[in-house]
Amino acid sequence: MPLDSKTRVRAGSSSTLDLPPPFRAIALREMGDAFAHATAVAASEGAGTLVHVGRFDLAEFAVVLEPDEPLRAARRTIYAGMAALADTLAAFAPPEKPIAIHWPDAIVVDGGLVGGGRLGWPSDADDDATPPWLVFAAMIRTVAIGEHEPGVRPLATALAEEGFVDLNSGRMIESFARHLMVAIDAWQQDRFAEVAKSYLSRIPPEQRARQHIDDNGDLLLHRAGGAVERCALLPTLGAPSWLDPATGAPRR
């Protein structure tokens, strides 16, 4: 399980966010970096620390987790976080609005990229040892700033353009925290099977392929005739597919 809510969370100060136990919030100013800050304080602040940035155009946050399994298996936390993120958006989406995940880390709303998630761990962590912490971070574009004409960038979008009228960054973070706890509980009880099921249900189906997540997080595509294609997870985690390194925001 990726988070022990009973024993591994430090007492926190009050927050304007309504978060369930065991989360405690750290707010950063607009120019802050939630992922960088969470990885910097993970060892000292402990599991349940949730860092968020006050921005108008983006919902940006990161949560510290403490796994209880070796790193090579614990990296599957990316799937729990992504499933929780997709479920959060689905809960606030207009009726029939499609929410999809593009493997492994991008969130797409009605065909347009809005953001995604990423995973961090200590740089000196051993694949065969349990890491002291993981950080799952997410960034979702809520408003498209500087692009006044719909359809200017057809491969990218923002929640406001897709009819999300009742979802601000605070509500998204609160909802995400609850959905993440549901995913973690499912992982504890079903040994990851339920998490995988939830995640895979959001991936566009591969033609004639059955999808499966391996114990080390790789995506396996079982094709007709018995052929198996392996999509390695680890190489993708160093450079999130949805993140524009020049802007530090979701690609446009």
PASEBA-1860 file (N, C-alpha, C; in nm, 3 decimals):
! residues 252
1> MPLDSKTR> 0.084/-0.120/0.000/0.000/0.000/0.000/0.086/0.124/0.000 ~ 0.047/0.231/-0.067/0.133/0.346/-0.081/0.125/0.446/0.032 ~ 0.033/0.435/0.126/0.021/0.532/0.234/-0.036/0.467/0.357 ~ 0.036/0.478/0.467/-0.013/0.426/0.594/-0.072/0.543/0.671 ~ -0.203/0.558/0.665/-0.269/0.675/0.722/-0.273/0.671/0.874 ~ -0.245/0.560/0.935/-0.257/0.549/1.080/-0.132/0.593/1.153 ~ -0.015/0.572/1.094/0.106/0.590/1.171/0.209/0.684/1.111 ~ 0.192/0.726/0.986/0.303/0.793/0.921/0.274/0.938/0.883
9> VRAGSSST> 0.185/1.003/0.950/0.151/1.139/0.916/0.175/1.230/1.035 ~ 0.245/1.339/1.011/0.272/1.433/1.118/0.150/1.524/1.139 ~ 0.134/1.573/1.260/0.027/1.667/1.289/0.049/1.793/1.208 ~ -0.059/1.850/1.155/-0.045/1.967/1.070/-0.122/2.086/1.122 ~ -0.094/2.201/1.066/-0.164/2.323/1.102/-0.294/2.332/1.025 ~ -0.377/2.429/1.059/-0.506/2.443/0.994/-0.487/2.489/0.850 ~ -0.585/2.465/0.767/-0.577/2.498/0.626/-0.714/2.542/0.577 ~ -0.716/2.624/0.472/-0.843/2.663/0.414/-0.905/2.549/0.335
17> LDLPPPFR> -0.826/2.450/0.301/-0.878/2.333/0.231/-0.944/2.237/0.330 ~ -1.053/2.179/0.287/-1.122/2.078/0.368/-1.071/1.941/0.326 ~ -0.964/1.896/0.391/-0.899/1.771/0.355/-0.929/1.663/0.456 ~ -0.945/1.538/0.409/-0.966/1.428/0.503/-0.836/1.390/0.572 ~ -0.845/1.329/0.690/-0.724/1.271/0.749/-0.669/1.167/0.650 ~ -0.540/1.156/0.633/-0.431/1.214/0.711/-0.363/1.332/0.645 ~ -0.431/1.403/0.554/-0.364/1.507/0.477/-0.347/1.636/0.557 ~ -0.234/1.705/0.534/-0.213/1.840/0.585/-0.159/1.924/0.470
25> AIALREMG> -0.203/2.048/0.463/-0.174/2.130/0.347/-0.061/2.229/0.371 ~ 0.018/2.249/0.265/0.118/2.355/0.260/0.088/2.437/0.134 ~ 0.059/2.566/0.152/0.026/2.653/0.039/0.149/2.730/-0.007 ~ 0.170/2.733/-0.138/0.279/2.810/-0.198/0.221/2.928/-0.275 ~ 0.303/3.030/-0.293/0.261/3.144/-0.374/0.256/3.106/-0.522 ~ 0.205/3.196/-0.602/0.174/3.167/-0.742/0.293/3.114/-0.820 ~ 0.413/3.161/-0.790/0.530/3.118/-0.866/0.595/2.992/-0.808 ~ 0.533/2.931/-0.709/0.588/2.811/-0.648/0.578/2.689/-0.738
33> DAFAHATA> 0.649/2.585/-0.701/0.650/2.459/-0.775/0.614/2.348/-0.676 ~ 0.492/2.297/-0.689/0.442/2.200/-0.591/0.525/2.073/-0.590 ~ 0.561/2.023/-0.708/0.637/1.899/-0.716/0.776/1.916/-0.654 ~ 0.844/2.023/-0.690/0.978/2.047/-0.637/0.975/2.066/-0.486 ~ 0.877/2.140/-0.437/0.870/2.165/-0.293/0.837/2.036/-0.218 ~ 0.744/1.958/-0.270/0.706/1.834/-0.202/0.822/1.736/-0.195 ~ 0.899/1.725/-0.303/1.014/1.634/-0.299/1.122/1.686/-0.204 ~ 1.132/1.817/-0.191/1.233/1.875/-0.102/1.200/1.853/0.045
41> VAASEGAG> 1.071/1.853/0.080/1.033/1.843/0.222/0.979/1.705/0.258 ~ 0.973/1.613/0.161/0.910/1.483/0.186/0.970/1.410/0.305 ~ 1.102/1.410/0.314/1.169/1.336/0.421/1.138/1.394/0.559 ~ 1.125/1.525/0.568/1.103/1.588/0.698/0.955/1.600/0.733 ~ 0.870/1.622/0.634/0.728/1.645/0.662/0.646/1.516/0.668 ~ 0.683/1.416/0.592/0.617/1.287/0.601/0.491/1.273/0.516 ~ 0.436/1.152/0.521/0.322/1.115/0.439/0.200/1.199/0.473 ~ 0.122/1.229/0.370/0.002/1.308/0.387/0.023/1.455/0.365
49> TLVHVGRF> 0.147/1.500/0.356/0.175/1.640/0.326/0.128/1.670/0.184 ~ 0.043/1.770/0.169/-0.013/1.805/0.039/0.024/1.950/0.009 ~ 0.108/1.969/-0.090/0.156/2.102/-0.129/0.071/2.151/-0.246 ~ 0.024/2.274/-0.238/-0.055/2.328/-0.349/-0.014/2.472/-0.377 ~ -0.038/2.513/-0.502/0.003/2.644/-0.549/-0.120/2.727/-0.582 ~ -0.120/2.852/-0.537/-0.233/2.940/-0.565/-0.222/3.005/-0.701 ~ -0.284/2.944/-0.804/-0.283/2.999/-0.939/-0.424/3.004/-0.994 ~ -0.447/3.100/-1.082/-0.579/3.114/-1.142/-0.599/3.018/-1.259
57> DLAEFAVV> -0.493/2.998/-1.336/-0.507/2.923/-1.460/-0.479/2.775/-1.447 ~ -0.418/2.732/-1.335/-0.382/2.593/-1.316/-0.420/2.545/-1.176 ~ -0.460/2.420/-1.166/-0.467/2.351/-1.037/-0.339/2.269/-1.027 ~ -0.254/2.303/-0.930/-0.124/2.240/-0.917/-0.104/2.195/-0.773 ~ -0.076/2.066/-0.754/-0.060/2.013/-0.619/0.024/1.886/-0.621 ~ 0.075/1.851/-0.504/0.159/1.731/-0.490/0.139/1.674/-0.351 ~ 0.139/1.543/-0.340/0.118/1.477/-0.211/0.232/1.379/-0.183 ~ 0.276/1.379/-0.058/0.382/1.288/-0.014/0.319/1.158/0.035
65> LEPDEPLR> 0.375/1.047/-0.009/0.328/0.914/0.029/0.446/0.834/0.080 ~ 0.419/0.738/0.166/0.524/0.648/0.217/0.483/0.504/0.187 ~ 0.546/0.443/0.088/0.508/0.307/0.047/0.559/0.203/0.145 ~ 0.506/0.083/0.133/0.553/-0.028/0.216/0.596/-0.146/0.131 ~ 0.641/-0.116/0.008/0.690/-0.220/-0.081/0.809/-0.165/-0.161 ~ 0.890/-0.251/-0.221/1.008/-0.205/-0.295/0.973/-0.104/-0.404 ~ 1.068/-0.020/-0.435/1.045/0.088/-0.531/0.994/0.037/-0.665 ~ 1.048/-0.074/-0.715/1.008/-0.122/-0.846/0.858/-0.151/-0.852
73> AARRTIYA> 0.798/-0.191/-0.740/0.653/-0.213/-0.734/0.579/-0.087/-0.692 ~ 0.641/-0.008/-0.605/0.575/0.113/-0.553/0.554/0.217/-0.661 ~ 0.630/0.211/-0.769/0.608/0.307/-0.879/0.469/0.296/-0.939 ~ 0.400/0.187/-0.912/0.262/0.175/-0.959/0.171/0.279/-0.895 ~ 0.223/0.351/-0.797/0.148/0.461/-0.738/0.105/0.563/-0.843 ~ 0.179/0.574/-0.953/0.139/0.665/-1.060/0.000/0.630/-1.110 ~ -0.034/0.502/-1.111/-0.164/0.459/-1.159/-0.274/0.494/-1.059 ~ -0.247/0.479/-0.931/-0.345/0.517/-0.830/-0.372/0.666/-0.836
81> GMAALADT> -0.265/0.745/-0.848/-0.283/0.889/-0.856/-0.357/0.932/-0.981 ~ -0.326/0.872/-1.093/-0.393/0.908/-1.218/-0.540/0.866/-1.217 ~ -0.569/0.750/-1.162/-0.709/0.706/-1.151/-0.788/0.802/-1.063 ~ -0.728/0.845/-0.950/-0.794/0.939/-0.861/-0.815/1.073/-0.930 ~ -0.717/1.117/-1.008/-0.729/1.244/-1.079/-0.840/1.239/-1.183 ~ -0.846/1.130/-1.259/-0.951/1.115/-1.359/-1.088/1.107/-1.294 ~ -1.099/1.035/-1.184/-1.227/1.024/-1.114/-1.270/1.160/-1.058 ~ -1.173/1.240/-1.014/-1.205/1.374/-0.965/-1.267/1.458/-1.075
89> LAAFAPPE> -1.205/1.459/-1.193/-1.260/1.538/-1.303/-1.395/1.484/-1.348 ~ -1.409/1.353/-1.350/-1.536/1.293/-1.392/-1.650/1.333/-1.299 ~ -1.620/1.351/-1.170/-1.723/1.386/-1.073/-1.779/1.526/-1.098 ~ -1.701/1.612/-1.162/-1.744/1.751/-1.186/-1.772/1.779/-1.333 ~ -1.752/1.682/-1.419/-1.766/1.704/-1.563/-1.912/1.718/-1.603 ~ -1.939/1.792/-1.711/-2.074/1.794/-1.767/-2.116/1.653/-1.809 ~ -2.245/1.627/-1.816/-2.291/1.494/-1.855/-2.232/1.450/-1.989 ~ -2.189/1.325/-1.993/-2.137/1.261/-2.114/-2.002/1.316/-2.160
97> KPIAIHWP> -1.938/1.399/-2.080/-1.807/1.453/-2.119/-1.702/1.345/-2.099 ~ -1.631/1.302/-2.204/-1.533/1.193/-2.189/-1.405/1.239/-2.121 ~ -1.362/1.163/-2.021/-1.238/1.185/-1.949/-1.149/1.063/-1.975 ~ -1.034/1.083/-2.034/-0.947/0.970/-2.070/-0.806/0.993/-2.016 ~ -0.733/0.882/-2.001/-0.591/0.885/-1.965/-0.512/0.834/-2.084 ~ -0.412/0.909/-2.123/-0.317/0.860/-2.224/-0.195/0.809/-2.149 ~ -0.170/0.680/-2.164/-0.066/0.614/-2.086/0.068/0.685/-2.100 ~ 0.139/0.701/-1.987/0.092/0.662/-1.853/0.038/0.776/-1.769
105> DAIVVDGG> 0.053/0.902/-1.817/0.044/1.013/-1.721/-0.036/1.135/-1.766 ~ -0.101/1.131/-1.881/-0.169/1.249/-1.933/-0.321/1.237/-1.919 ~ -0.385/1.349/-1.888/-0.531/1.355/-1.877/-0.586/1.432/-1.996 ~ -0.685/1.371/-2.063/-0.745/1.430/-2.181/-0.895/1.442/-2.159 ~ -0.949/1.559/-2.187/-1.092/1.585/-2.175/-1.149/1.609/-2.314 ~ -1.236/1.522/-2.358/-1.300/1.532/-2.489/-1.196/1.551/-2.600 ~ -1.085/1.478/-2.589/-0.982/1.480/-2.693/-0.876/1.586/-2.675 ~ -0.891/1.675/-2.577/-0.793/1.782/-2.557/-0.713/1.764/-2.429
113> LVGGGRLG> -0.583/1.785/-2.437/-0.497/1.769/-2.321/-0.523/1.881/-2.220 ~ -0.543/1.844/-2.093/-0.558/1.944/-1.987/-0.445/1.937/-1.886 ~ -0.369/1.829/-1.882/-0.259/1.817/-1.787/-0.229/1.672/-1.758 ~ -0.184/1.645/-1.635/-0.151/1.508/-1.601/-0.085/1.497/-1.466 ~ -0.021/1.384/-1.443/0.043/1.356/-1.316/0.188/1.315/-1.336 ~ 0.264/1.315/-1.226/0.404/1.273/-1.231/0.440/1.212/-1.097 ~ 0.548/1.136/-1.096/0.590/1.065/-0.975/0.737/1.092/-0.948 ~ 0.769/1.116/-0.821/0.908/1.136/-0.780/0.944/1.048/-0.663
121> WPSDADDD> 1.074/1.021/-0.647/1.124/0.939/-0.537/1.270/0.980/-0.513 ~ 1.330/0.939/-0.402/1.469/0.979/-0.374/1.563/0.933/-0.485 ~ 1.656/1.021/-0.522/1.746/0.990/-0.632/1.838/0.872/-0.603 ~ 1.862/0.845/-0.475/1.952/0.734/-0.440/1.877/0.607/-0.399 ~ 1.746/0.603/-0.424/1.666/0.487/-0.384/1.702/0.365/-0.467 ~ 1.701/0.249/-0.400/1.731/0.120/-0.464/1.600/0.056/-0.508 ~ 1.598/0.005/-0.631/1.476/-0.058/-0.683/1.426/-0.172/-0.595 ~ 1.517/-0.240/-0.528/1.479/-0.356/-0.448/1.454/-0.323/-0.301
129> ATPPWLVF> 1.462/-0.197/-0.265/1.437/-0.154/-0.126/1.315/-0.063/-0.122 ~ 1.252/-0.056/-0.006/1.136/0.031/0.012/1.184/0.175/0.027 ~ 1.141/0.266/-0.059/1.186/0.404/-0.049/1.120/0.474/0.069 ~ 1.187/0.572/0.128/1.128/0.642/0.242/1.008/0.726/0.205 ~ 0.999/0.767/0.078/0.885/0.847/0.034/0.869/0.841/-0.117 ~ 0.749/0.873/-0.161/0.717/0.900/-0.301/0.640/1.031/-0.304 ~ 0.642/1.099/-0.416/0.559/1.217/-0.436/0.479/1.199/-0.565 ~ 0.347/1.207/-0.553/0.262/1.214/-0.672/0.216/1.359/-0.687
137> AAMIRTVA> 0.239/1.414/-0.805/0.201/1.553/-0.830/0.112/1.560/-0.953 ~ 0.028/1.662/-0.957/-0.063/1.680/-1.070/-0.073/1.827/-1.106 ~ -0.101/1.851/-1.232/-0.124/1.986/-1.281/-0.234/1.980/-1.386 ~ -0.340/2.058/-1.367/-0.453/2.060/-1.459/-0.480/2.204/-1.503 ~ -0.491/2.225/-1.633/-0.521/2.359/-1.685/-0.670/2.389/-1.666 ~ -0.698/2.491/-1.589/-0.837/2.527/-1.562/-0.888/2.634/-1.657 ~ -0.801/2.727/-1.696/-0.839/2.836/-1.785/-0.728/2.854/-1.889 ~ -0.765/2.874/-2.014/-0.668/2.899/-2.120/-0.645/3.049/-2.128
145> IGEHEPGV> -0.530/3.094/-2.081/-0.498/3.235/-2.080/-0.426/3.274/-2.209 ~ -0.471/3.384/-2.271/-0.405/3.436/-2.390/-0.447/3.369/-2.519 ~ -0.544/3.279/-2.511/-0.594/3.214/-2.633/-0.745/3.231/-2.635 ~ -0.791/3.335/-2.703/-0.930/3.378/-2.692/-1.023/3.305/-2.788 ~ -0.970/3.241/-2.889/-1.055/3.175/-2.987/-1.056/3.025/-2.964 ~ -1.175/2.967/-2.935/-1.181/2.821/-2.919/-1.132/2.751/-3.046 ~ -1.059/2.643/-3.027/-1.011/2.565/-3.140/-0.878/2.610/-3.195 ~ -0.818/2.717/-3.134/-0.688/2.763/-3.182/-0.585/2.652/-3.167
153> RPLATALA> -0.591/2.578/-3.055/-0.502/2.465/-3.032/-0.588/2.342/-3.008 ~ -0.625/2.270/-3.113/-0.723/2.161/-3.100/-0.677/2.042/-3.016 ~ -0.546/2.027/-2.994/-0.497/1.914/-2.915/-0.486/1.948/-2.767 ~ -0.516/2.071/-2.730/-0.512/2.113/-2.590/-0.640/2.186/-2.555 ~ -0.676/2.182/-2.428/-0.797/2.250/-2.384/-0.782/2.286/-2.237 ~ -0.884/2.346/-2.181/-0.889/2.383/-2.040/-1.026/2.349/-1.986 ~ -1.035/2.329/-1.856/-1.163/2.288/-1.797/-1.273/2.389/-1.826 ~ -1.241/2.518/-1.821/-1.344/2.620/-1.845/-1.402/2.608/-1.985
161> EEGFVDLN> -1.319/2.571/-2.082/-1.366/2.555/-2.219/-1.451/2.431/-2.236 ~ -1.438/2.336/-2.144/-1.511/2.210/-2.155/-1.635/2.206/-2.066 ~ -1.675/2.321/-2.011/-1.801/2.328/-1.938/-1.794/2.295/-1.791 ~ -1.673/2.293/-1.733/-1.659/2.270/-1.589/-1.686/2.403/-1.517 ~ -1.808/2.426/-1.478/-1.847/2.556/-1.424/-1.844/2.559/-1.272 ~ -1.831/2.445/-1.209/-1.841/2.440/-1.062/-1.718/2.376/-1.000 ~ -1.602/2.396/-1.063/-1.480/2.332/-1.015/-1.365/2.431/-1.015 ~ -1.324/2.474/-0.895/-1.204/2.555/-0.883/-1.092/2.467/-0.830
169> SGRMIESF> -0.971/2.522/-0.819/-0.858/2.440/-0.780/-0.873/2.385/-0.640 ~ -0.931/2.463/-0.548/-0.951/2.415/-0.411/-1.043/2.295/-0.405 ~ -1.155/2.304/-0.473/-1.249/2.191/-0.475/-1.187/2.069/-0.542 ~ -1.107/2.092/-0.646/-1.042/1.981/-0.714/-0.946/1.909/-0.620 ~ -0.867/1.985/-0.546/-0.771/1.925/-0.453/-0.842/1.848/-0.344 ~ -0.947/1.904/-0.289/-1.024/1.836/-0.184/-1.081/1.705/-0.235 ~ -1.138/1.710/-0.356/-1.197/1.589/-0.413/-1.090/1.486/-0.447 ~ -0.977/1.534/-0.500/-0.868/1.442/-0.532/-0.820/1.368/-0.408
177> ARHLMVAI> -0.805/1.438/-0.297/-0.758/1.374/-0.174/-0.850/1.260/-0.135 ~ -0.978/1.279/-0.149/-1.074/1.174/-0.112/-1.070/1.058/-0.211 ~ -1.060/1.090/-0.339/-1.050/0.983/-0.438/-0.920/0.905/-0.423 ~ -0.813/0.973/-0.386/-0.687/0.903/-0.366/-0.697/0.806/-0.248 ~ -0.764/0.848/-0.143/-0.781/0.758/-0.028/-0.862/0.634/-0.067 ~ -0.961/0.652/-0.154/-1.038/0.537/-0.202/-0.947/0.442/-0.280 ~ -0.861/0.499/-0.366/-0.769/0.415/-0.444/-0.672/0.342/-0.354 ~ -0.620/0.412/-0.252/-0.526/0.350/-0.159/-0.593/0.237/-0.082
185> DAWQQDRF> -0.716/0.259/-0.038/-0.788/0.155/0.034/-0.811/0.033/-0.055 ~ -0.844/0.059/-0.183/-0.862/-0.052/-0.276/-0.732/-0.128/-0.294 ~ -0.620/-0.057/-0.301/-0.489/-0.122/-0.315/-0.461/-0.211/-0.194 ~ -0.491/-0.161/-0.076/-0.468/-0.237/0.046/-0.550/-0.366/0.047 ~ -0.674/-0.358/0.000/-0.764/-0.472/0.012/-0.754/-0.569/-0.105 ~ -0.722/-0.519/-0.223/-0.727/-0.604/-0.343/-0.593/-0.622/-0.411 ~ -0.484/-0.583/-0.341/-0.350/-0.604/-0.396/-0.335/-0.545/-0.535 ~ -0.380/-0.423/-0.553/-0.361/-0.343/-0.672/-0.460/-0.374/-0.785
193> AEVAKSYL> -0.530/-0.483/-0.781/-0.617/-0.522/-0.892/-0.725/-0.417/-0.919 ~ -0.785/-0.362/-0.815/-0.891/-0.264/-0.833/-0.834/-0.133/-0.888 ~ -0.716/-0.095/-0.842/-0.652/0.026/-0.895/-0.626/0.009/-1.045 ~ -0.571/-0.104/-1.082/-0.543/-0.130/-1.224/-0.672/-0.127/-1.306 ~ -0.777/-0.186/-1.253/-0.906/-0.188/-1.324/-0.957/-0.047/-1.347 ~ -0.951/0.037/-1.243/-0.999/0.174/-1.255/-0.916/0.253/-1.356 ~ -0.785/0.238/-1.347/-0.696/0.310/-1.440/-0.719/0.265/-1.584 ~ -0.717/0.136/-1.606/-0.726/0.084/-1.743/-0.860/0.117/-1.808
201> SRIPPEQR> -0.963/0.136/-1.727/-1.094/0.170/-1.783/-1.094/0.309/-1.847 ~ -0.992/0.390/-1.816/-0.983/0.526/-1.871/-0.892/0.533/-1.993 ~ -0.821/0.426/-2.025/-0.730/0.427/-2.140/-0.808/0.391/-2.267 ~ -0.791/0.467/-2.374/-0.854/0.428/-2.501/-0.812/0.287/-2.539 ~ -0.905/0.202/-2.576/-0.873/0.061/-2.602/-0.782/0.042/-2.721 ~ -0.683/-0.043/-2.704/-0.598/-0.083/-2.815/-0.671/-0.188/-2.898 ~ -0.667/-0.174/-3.029/-0.737/-0.268/-3.115/-0.683/-0.410/-3.096 ~ -0.773/-0.502/-3.066/-0.743/-0.644/-3.050/-0.636/-0.669/-2.941
209> ARQHIDDN> -0.634/-0.585/-2.837/-0.535/-0.604/-2.730/-0.602/-0.602/-2.594 ~ -0.562/-0.696/-2.508/-0.604/-0.695/-2.368/-0.493/-0.632/-2.287 ~ -0.529/-0.538/-2.203/-0.430/-0.459/-2.130/-0.414/-0.511/-1.987 ~ -0.289/-0.506/-1.940/-0.257/-0.555/-1.806/-0.138/-0.478/-1.753 ~ -0.138/-0.445/-1.623/-0.025/-0.377/-1.561/0.059/-0.479/-1.486 ~ 0.186/-0.487/-1.522/0.277/-0.584/-1.462/0.315/-0.541/-1.320 ~ 0.379/-0.631/-1.246/0.415/-0.603/-1.108/0.512/-0.486/-1.094 ~ 0.590/-0.458/-1.199/0.684/-0.346/-1.193/0.627/-0.219/-1.256
217> GDLLLHRA> 0.499/-0.221/-1.292/0.434/-0.103/-1.348/0.430/-0.097/-1.499 ~ 0.500/-0.186/-1.568/0.495/-0.186/-1.714/0.354/-0.218/-1.762 ~ 0.316/-0.158/-1.874/0.188/-0.190/-1.937/0.210/-0.302/-2.038 ~ 0.133/-0.409/-2.024/0.142/-0.522/-2.116/0.019/-0.525/-2.205 ~ 0.042/-0.534/-2.335/-0.065/-0.543/-2.433/-0.064/-0.684/-2.489 ~ -0.166/-0.761/-2.455/-0.179/-0.899/-2.503/-0.261/-0.897/-2.631 ~ -0.195/-0.920/-2.742/-0.261/-0.909/-2.871/-0.309/-1.045/-2.921 ~ -0.394/-1.040/-3.023/-0.446/-1.162/-3.082/-0.330/-1.247/-3.135
225> GGAVERCA> -0.338/-1.377/-3.111/-0.233/-1.467/-3.156/-0.128/-1.493/-3.051 ~ -0.143/-1.428/-2.933/-0.052/-1.456/-2.823/0.065/-1.360/-2.809 ~ 0.081/-1.266/-2.901/0.191/-1.171/-2.891/0.168/-1.075/-2.775 ~ 0.275/-1.044/-2.702/0.266/-0.951/-2.589/0.363/-0.836/-2.613 ~ 0.312/-0.714/-2.610/0.394/-0.594/-2.623/0.411/-0.532/-2.484 ~ 0.535/-0.505/-2.446/0.564/-0.445/-2.316/0.597/-0.296/-2.333 ~ 0.524/-0.212/-2.261/0.551/-0.069/-2.260/0.612/-0.036/-2.124 ~ 0.741/-0.006/-2.122/0.815/0.013/-1.997/0.776/0.143/-1.930
233> LLPTLGAP> 0.740/0.136/-1.803/0.698/0.254/-1.728/0.815/0.344/-1.690 ~ 0.921/0.287/-1.634/1.027/0.367/-1.574/1.084/0.474/-1.668 ~ 1.114/0.443/-1.794/1.171/0.547/-1.880/1.079/0.666/-1.903 ~ 0.949/0.647/-1.888/0.854/0.756/-1.913/0.843/0.852/-1.794 ~ 0.880/0.807/-1.675/0.854/0.888/-1.556/0.950/1.005/-1.541 ~ 1.065/0.998/-1.606/1.161/1.106/-1.596/1.122/1.230/-1.674 ~ 1.036/1.214/-1.774/0.995/1.327/-1.858/0.845/1.314/-1.885 ~ 0.761/1.374/-1.800/0.615/1.361/-1.819/0.572/1.401/-1.960
241> SWLDPATG> 0.488/1.319/-2.020/0.449/1.340/-2.159/0.369/1.468/-2.180 ~ 0.299/1.513/-2.078/0.208/1.627/-2.088/0.274/1.760/-2.053 ~ 0.394/1.756/-1.996/0.458/1.876/-1.940/0.550/1.943/-2.041 ~ 0.530/2.072/-2.062/0.618/2.151/-2.146/0.733/2.203/-2.061 ~ 0.855/2.153/-2.080/0.966/2.195/-1.993/1.000/2.343/-2.008 ~ 0.963/2.404/-2.118/0.994/2.546/-2.139/0.906/2.637/-2.054 ~ 0.781/2.596/-2.034/0.686/2.680/-1.959/0.658/2.627/-1.820 ~ 0.688/2.498/-1.795/0.654/2.437/-1.667/0.506/2.415/-1.650
249> APRR> 0.433/2.412/-1.759/0.287/2.396/-1.758/0.248/2.290/-1.861 ~ 0.121/2.247/-1.862/0.078/2.150/-1.963/0.101/2.200/-2.104 ~ 0.138/2.108/-2.193/0.163/2.144/-2.332/0.040/2.205/-2.396 ~ 0.064/2.292/-2.493/-0.045/2.356/-2.568/-0.043/2.310/-2.715
END
